[in-house]
Amino acid sequence: AIKQLGSNGGGFFNANSAHPFENPTPLSGFLELMAIVLIAAAFCITFGEMAGDRRQGWAVLAAMLVIFVPLTIACVHEEQAGNPLLARLGVDERPSSLQPGGNMEGKEARFGITDSALWAAATTATSNGSVDSMHDSYTPLGGLVPLFLMQLGEVVLGGVGSGLFGMLLFVILAVFTAGLMVGRTPEYLGKKIEPYEMKMAALAILVMPAVVLLGTAVASVTKAGLASLANPGAHGFSEILYAFSSAGNNNGSAFAGLNADTPFYNLLLALAMLAGRFLIKIPVLAIAGSLAKKKTIPAGAGTLPTHTPLFVAWLVAVVIIVGGLTFFPALALGPIAERLTLFH
């Protein structure tokens, strides 16, 4: 309950949920996986109830699933496709009655490709961080999926301890930009979204990328940071980027090829955890205080409805664009560059 439902993620065993004593069967794996997302997904329904309009909660949940499902499918596809370098050497990676096929490095045979990839996506879409497979052994684009889900701010489903505020920051951004484009007054749940809320939302959204990218840059150019790498090149950079993405988003999973148990990484990752966890809450609380003081305005002809499929699509676009523009250069140097090397 503490580890999965409470979303701590730290296991008694070093292998975490891959250890057969903790997670012996696919059924136990399914129950643990459900526990990861149960509270996080339920927050959306709770939010709709508290807002007095269930449609608002369903809209937020729909936006989350529109992001989560395709990324999970992409992760499963990449892992099931296997490693093309091994295929060239004549290694049989096709699924059969004797093997699940694909890239089974770092995965448990009792879980296979699909369950492992689904867990990897769920644990990084939330703030959980537990694993039933080793993310460092994933294919380049398979490993990009959990990395990217964290870099979105873990707003897909959210996390215990932070809840929905990550996604609601993007909702404020989406409402404000949509209002400007169509000439309608930016409002959300009867509260006007004004420049102050927009500034605080932008500040909160920028905290995590600044922490992650600054930490990655420092570790990538210092001897102490590079000394912990066991893998050179693009994959080594991906390991550093994953470490700071995990710490800055309060996740806890890792590309474990990086030896992070050194004074340098212990100090730098601890600072990333503190900054990523608490600095973001200052502007979030400022937004909450500002909106609480405002009077609720009845919806009018100029109000942008925030429970429609159109707004859900716009919210998804804002989340992907902001996340993509922020981290795409770093991802291009890491997993994308590594994927391209497999063709040569």
N, C-alpha and C positions, 0 to 999 in steps of 0.2 A: 504493500500500500504506500509506504513512504517513497519507494524508488520509482514506481510507475504511476500510480494514481496521484501521489503527491508531487510527481514530476521532478524528483531529485536526480535520478539517473545513475547515481553512484552505486555500484554493485559490491557485494561482499567478495565476489571472485574477480580476479583481474580480467578474465574473459567476459565478464559482465553477463548479459543474458544469453551468451553463446554457451555458457557452461551447462552441462547436462544435469548437474545437481539442482540448479535453479530453474532451468527451462528444458525439461526432458523431452517433450513431445510437441508436435505442431499445435495441439489443442492448448497447451500451456502457453505457447508462443502467441496464439490468437488472443487469449485472455489478457496477456501482458500488453499486447499491441492495442487492444481496445481500451485498456486502462490509461495508456498514454494520451489518447485523444478525447476521452470521455468528458472530463471537466472542461477542457479547452473548447470543444464544440458546444457544450451545454451553455457556456458563457454567452453565446450568440442568442440563444433562446431567452436566457435570463435578461439580456440587454433589451430585447424586444418587449418583454413583460414590464421591465422598469420604465421603459420609454412610453408605455401605454399603447404601443403599436407593434404587434408581433411581426408585421411585414418588414419592419426595419431590421429586426434580428435575422429574419430569413434572407434578406438581401445581402447582409454582411456574410452570412454563412455560404450563400451561393457564390459570392465573389471568391471566397477562400477555396471552395471546391473547384471552381473553374481554373484556378492556378494549380492546386494540389494534384488533381487527377492527371492532367497531361504530363506534368513533370514526373509523376510516379511511373506512368506508362513508358516515358522516355528512358527512365532509369532501368526498368525491367528489360526493355528492348536492347539497350546497350550491353547489359550484363548477359543476356541470353545469346547475343550475337557472338560473344567471346572475344578472344584476342587474335587479330589477324596474323600477328607474327607467329603464333603457335600453329595456326592453321597452315601456314606456308611450310612449316616443318613436318607436316603430316600428322599432327595431333588431332584426334577425333574429338571435336567439340559439339557434335550433334546430339540432341536429346534422344535417349533410348530407354528401354526397360531396365537397363543396368546403370544409367547415369542421367542426371538432369541436363547435362550438356552446358554449353556456355562457359562463362568465366566463374569457375567454382573456387578459385583461390581465395582463401580467407573466409569461406562460408561453410556452414554446417550442412552435411548431406541430408539430415532430417528436415531441414527447412527449405533447402533448394534456392533457386534464383528469385522467384517471385516473392516469397515471404521475406527474404533477406532485403530485397530492394524496397519493398513496401515499408518495412521497419525503418530502413535508412531514411526514407522520405518523411515518415511520420515523426521520427525522433528529432529531426532537424526543422520540421515545420512548426513544432512546438519547442518549448524550452527544456525538453527532457534530457536528451544526450545519451541515453542508454543504447547499447548496440547488441545485435545478435549475429553480426558479421563484422569483419574488419574493413572499414571504409577505405583504408589506405591501399587495399588490394583490388579495389574496383577499377574498371576501365576508366580512361580519362574522362569521357563524357558521362559515364555512370557515376563517377565521383563528383562531377560538376553539379549534379542535381542536389545532393544534400548541402554542398557548399553554397549554391545559389539560394536555396531555401533559407539558410541562415542569413545570408547577405541581404535578403529582402527585409530583414529585421525580425524574422520569425513571426511575421504578421499573419501568415497562413495558419489558421487555428489559434495562434497565440499561445500563451503559456501560463501555467499556474504561478501566481505571484506578480504577474504583469497584466494578465487578462487581455482585454481587447484594445487597450489604449494605442498599441502600435498600429492596428488597422484603422482605428478611429482618427489617428493623425492623417492617414492617407485619405480618409473620408472627408475631412476638413479641407485638405488640399484639392480633392476632386470637386467638392461643392463650390469652392471659391473659383477655381479655373473654369468650371462649366458655367457658373453664373456670369463670369466676365465675357465668355464667348457668345452666350445667347442673350445677353442683356437683361438677365434676371437678377434679383437681389439674392446674394448668397445666404441661404438659411439652412439650418439643420435642426430638426426636431423643434421648430418654432423659435429658435435662437438665431439672431443675425450673426453671420460670420464676417467679422470686420478685420482691418489690417493687423490689429494686435494679435488676434487668434492666428492669423496666417503667418505672422512673423514667428510666433512661438512654435507653431507646428513645423515650420521650415527648420527652425533651430533644432528641435527635437529629432527630426528626421536626419539631420546632418551629423549629429553627435556620433552615432555608431559607425558610419563610414569613415569619419575622421579618425576615430580610435583604431579601427581595423587597418586602414591603409597606412597610417603613420607608424603603427607598431610593425607592420609587415615591412615597410621601407627600412626602418632602423635595423631590424633583424637581418635583412637581406644584404646589408652593406657593412656589417660589423663582423669581426673575427669570431666573437663569442656567439653570435647568431648562426653563422655558417658552420661552426665547429660541431653543432648538434645534428647536422644533416648526414644521413646515411645514403641518400639518393641524390645524385647531381642533377643539374639541368632543370627542365620545366617541372618535373615531378617534385623535386626538392623545393622549388618555389611554391608549388601547390600546398605542400605540407606546412610551410610557414604561414601562408595565407589562410589555410584551414584553421591553424592553431589560434590565430588572432580573431578570425571570424567566430570561432566557437567561444572564445573567452569574452569577446566584446558583446556577444549576444546571450551570455549566460546559458550556453548549451552544455558543453562538457564532453562531447564526442571529439574524436581526434583522428588525424592521419598519423598513426602511431609510429611511423618510420622516423619521425622527428623525436629526438631525445629532449623532451621539454623539462626534465628533472635536473636543471642546472640553475645556479644562482641567477644567471642572466634571464632565462625564460621564466623562472619562478617570479622574479620581480616584475618583469615587463608584462607578463600575462595577468598577474594580480592587479596591476594598475589598469590594464584593459578591462578586467572584470568590474572593478570599482567604477571606472568612468562610464562604461557601457550600461551599468546597472542603475547608477544613481544620477548622473548628469542629465540623462534623458527625462528623469522624473520631475526636475525643476520646471522646465517649460510646460510639461503636461499638467502639473498642478496649477500653474499660472493660467492655463487655458480653462481648466475646471472652475477655478475661482472667478474668472471673467464671465464665463457662461452662466454660472450660478447667480450672478448679480443681475443678469439681464432678464427683462420680462419676456414671457412667452407670447409670441405673435401668432395669431390665427393664420392658417394657410390661405393664401389668396391666389389670384390669377397669375401673379408673377413668381410664385413659389415653385422651385424646381423639385419635382417628386423624387425622393431618394429611396423608393422601394421598388422601382420598375426595373425590368431587364436592361433597359437602355443605360440606366445609372450603374447597374452592376457591371456592365461591359466597360463603361468609362472608368469605374474604380479599378477594375483589373488592369486596364491600359495604363493608368497612372502608376500603379504599384510596379508593373513590369518595366515601364519606361524609366522611372526614377531609379529602381534597382539596377537595371541594365546599364544605364548611362553612367552610374556611379562606379560600378565594379567591372564593366566590360574590359577596360584596358588591363586590369589585373588578371582577369580570367583568360584573356588572350595570351598573356605571358605564361600562364600555368596550364590548366587542363586542355584548353583549345590548342595551344602549341604542342602539347604532348600528344594529343590525338592526331595532329598532322604528321608527326614523326613516324606514326605507325604505317604510313603509306610509302615510306622510303627505306 
